Amino acid sequence: MNKAFGPETRYVTTIGLSQIAGAQLLHVHRPRHWINCGQAGPLGWTIPAALGVAKADPDAQVVALSGDYDFQFMIEELAVGAQQTSTSRSAWSSRTSTRRSWASTASTM
């Protein structure tokens, strides 16, 4: 993902394997470009947060890092984002193979 997205990219994630792997593997170059929910762990938080980041800074590239269960809880927010014409790219990870799925997701974007 470091090759696919530049230094201005803002990453949004909730807690779990997606946050752990992202924090260990991604290069975040600026303050306020790594946004997570802290220790609360709310499922479905990632896309609404990413939409908020995109709304606050429409020119920013926003990437939502989400695990599979978090993704299931945020389907409605994808519809809201589409209705509001917000743009964000999303990479999501599987519980069993976070690095591999991110690599294949990043290579197809």
C-alpha positions as CSV (number, residue, x, y, z in Angstrom):
1,M,0.0,0.0,0.0
2,N,2.9,2.3,0.6
3,K,3.6,2.1,-3.2
4,A,0.0,2.5,-4.2
5,F,-0.7,5.6,-2.1
6,G,1.4,8.8,-1.7
7,P,2.5,10.6,1.4
8,E,-0.6,12.9,1.5
9,T,-2.9,9.9,2.0
10,R,-5.1,9.9,5.1
11,Y,-5.7,6.4,6.6
12,V,-8.8,5.7,8.7
13,T,-9.1,2.5,10.7
14,T,-10.8,0.9,13.7
15,I,-9.1,-1.5,16.1
16,G,-8.2,-5.0,15.3
17,L,-5.8,-6.7,12.8
18,S,-6.3,-4.0,10.2
19,Q,-5.1,-1.4,12.6
20,I,-2.2,-3.4,13.9
21,A,-1.0,-4.4,10.5
22,G,-1.5,-0.9,9.1
23,A,0.3,0.7,12.0
24,Q,3.2,-1.6,11.6
25,L,3.5,-1.6,7.8
26,L,2.2,1.7,6.5
27,H,4.3,4.9,6.3
28,V,2.3,7.8,7.5
29,H,4.1,11.1,6.8
30,R,2.0,13.8,8.3
31,P,0.1,14.6,11.5
32,R,-3.6,13.8,11.3
33,H,-3.1,11.3,8.5
34,W,-3.5,8.2,10.7
35,I,-7.0,8.3,12.2
36,N,-8.4,5.5,14.4
37,C,-11.1,5.1,16.9
38,G,-8.8,4.4,19.9
39,Q,-9.7,1.6,22.1
40,A,-13.4,1.5,21.8
41,G,-13.6,-1.0,19.0
42,P,-16.9,0.0,17.4
43,L,-17.8,-2.2,14.5
44,G,-18.9,-0.1,11.5
45,W,-16.9,3.0,12.5
46,T,-14.5,3.0,9.7
47,I,-16.5,4.1,6.7
48,P,-18.5,6.9,8.5
49,A,-15.2,8.2,9.8
50,A,-13.6,8.0,6.4
51,L,-16.6,9.9,4.9
52,G,-16.1,12.6,7.6
53,V,-12.4,12.9,6.8
54,A,-13.3,13.2,3.0
55,K,-16.0,15.8,3.8
56,A,-13.6,17.8,6.0
57,D,-10.8,17.8,3.3
58,P,-12.4,17.1,-0.1
59,D,-9.1,17.2,-1.9
60,A,-7.5,14.5,0.3
61,Q,-7.0,10.9,-0.7
62,V,-8.7,8.8,2.1
63,V,-8.2,5.1,2.5
64,A,-10.4,3.2,4.9
65,L,-8.7,0.1,6.4
66,S,-11.4,-2.3,7.6
67,G,-11.6,-5.9,8.7
68,D,-14.3,-8.2,7.4
69,Y,-16.7,-7.9,10.4
70,D,-16.3,-4.1,10.5
71,F,-17.1,-4.0,6.8
72,Q,-20.4,-6.0,7.3
73,F,-21.6,-3.3,9.8
74,M,-21.1,-0.4,7.4
75,I,-22.9,-1.3,4.2
76,E,-25.5,1.5,4.8
77,E,-22.7,4.1,5.1
78,L,-21.5,3.1,1.7
79,A,-24.9,4.0,0.3
80,V,-24.8,7.3,2.2
81,G,-21.4,8.0,0.7
82,A,-22.6,7.2,-2.8
83,Q,-25.7,9.5,-2.3
84,Q,-23.5,12.3,-1.1
85,T,-21.0,11.7,-3.9
86,S,-18.1,11.3,-1.4
87,T,-15.1,9.6,-2.9
88,S,-12.9,7.3,-0.9
89,R,-10.9,4.2,-1.7
90,S,-11.2,1.2,0.6
91,A,-8.8,-1.6,1.2
92,W,-10.0,-4.3,3.5
93,S,-8.4,-7.3,5.1
94,S,-9.3,-10.8,5.9
95,R,-9.0,-12.1,9.5
96,T,-6.6,-14.8,8.3
97,S,-4.4,-13.1,5.8
98,T,-4.1,-9.4,6.4
99,R,-0.9,-8.7,4.5
100,R,-1.7,-10.9,1.5
101,S,-5.1,-9.4,0.9
102,W,-3.8,-5.8,1.3
103,A,-1.1,-6.6,-1.2
104,S,-3.6,-8.0,-3.8
105,T,-6.1,-5.1,-3.1
106,A,-3.4,-2.5,-3.5
107,S,-2.1,-4.0,-6.8
108,T,-5.6,-4.0,-8.3
109,M,-6.4,-0.3,-7.6
